Amino acid sequence: MTEGEAAAALQICPRTLRKARQQGDLSFVRIGRNVRYSQSDIEQFIERSRECHSTSARAPRSGSTRSRSTVFDFEEVRARRASAKRKP
C-alpha cells in the first residue's frame, strides 16, 4: 500500500508515518523511488506500538506531600539587610 493508504489505515498524518519509517519503527519496501508498506508491516508496527497500562494499584508516593520551601516576608528581609548595612 502507498504512504497515503497506510496513513489512512493507521489514521495518522502521512508526516507521522514518514517519521516512524525514518526512525526505523516501521518496515517498508522501496521500489525505485516509491515507498510501499505491506499489511503485515502495518500490523507489526501497531503491535510494537501497543501500550499496556497496569491495572494494579498505584505505587505509594515517595517523600512527603508537604512543601519544604520556606516563605519569607520580603519587607522584613529588606529591612534587616538595610539595617545591617547601616551598622558598620
C-alpha positions in Angstrom: 0.0 0.0 0.0 1.1 3.6 -0.6 2.1 6.1 2.1 -1.3 7.7 1.9 -3.1 4.4 2.1 -1.0 3.3 5.1 -1.5 6.6 6.9 -5.3 6.4 6.3 -5.3 2.8 7.6 -3.4 3.9 10.8 -5.5 7.1 11.0 -2.3 9.2 11.3 -0.8 12.0 9.3 1.5 10.9 6.4 4.3 13.0 8.0 3.9 11.0 11.2 4.1 7.8 9.1 7.3 9.1 7.4 8.9 9.9 10.7 8.2 6.4 12.0 9.8 5.0 8.8 12.8 7.2 9.1 13.3 6.3 12.8 13.2 2.6 11.9 10.0 1.9 13.7 8.1 0.9 10.6 9.3 -1.6 7.9 8.8 -0.7 4.3 9.7 -1.7 0.8 11.3 0.8 -1.7 10.6 0.1 -5.3 12.6 2.7 -7.3 11.7 6.0 -5.7 8.4 4.7 -4.4 7.8 3.5 -0.8 5.3 0.8 -0.1 4.0 -0.9 3.1 2.6 -4.4 3.4 -0.4 -5.1 5.6 1.9 -7.3 7.9 4.3 -4.4 8.3 1.4 -2.2 9.4 0.1 -4.8 11.8 3.6 -5.4 13.3 4.0 -1.6 13.8 0.7 -1.5 15.7 1.7 -4.4 17.9 5.1 -2.8 18.7 3.4 0.5 19.4 0.9 -1.1 21.8 1.0 0.2 25.4 -0.5 -1.9 28.2 -1.3 0.2 31.2 -1.1 -1.6 34.5 -4.4 -2.3 36.3 -2.8 -2.9 39.6 -2.9 -0.4 42.4 -0.7 2.6 42.1 2.6 2.7 44.0 2.7 5.0 47.0 4.1 8.4 46.6 7.7 8.8 47.6 8.6 11.5 50.0 6.4 13.9 51.9 3.5 15.6 50.4 4.2 18.7 52.4 6.2 21.6 50.8 9.7 22.0 52.3 10.0 25.6 51.0 10.1 28.5 53.3 8.1 31.6 52.9 9.9 34.9 53.7 8.4 38.2 54.4 10.0 40.3 51.7 9.7 43.6 53.6 11.2 42.2 56.7 14.2 40.7 54.9 14.7 44.0 53.1 14.6 46.0 56.4 17.1 43.6 58.0 19.5 44.0 55.1 19.2 47.8 55.2 19.8 47.9 58.9 22.8 45.6 58.6 24.4 47.9 56.0 24.0 50.9 58.3 25.7 49.3 61.4 29.4 49.5 60.3 
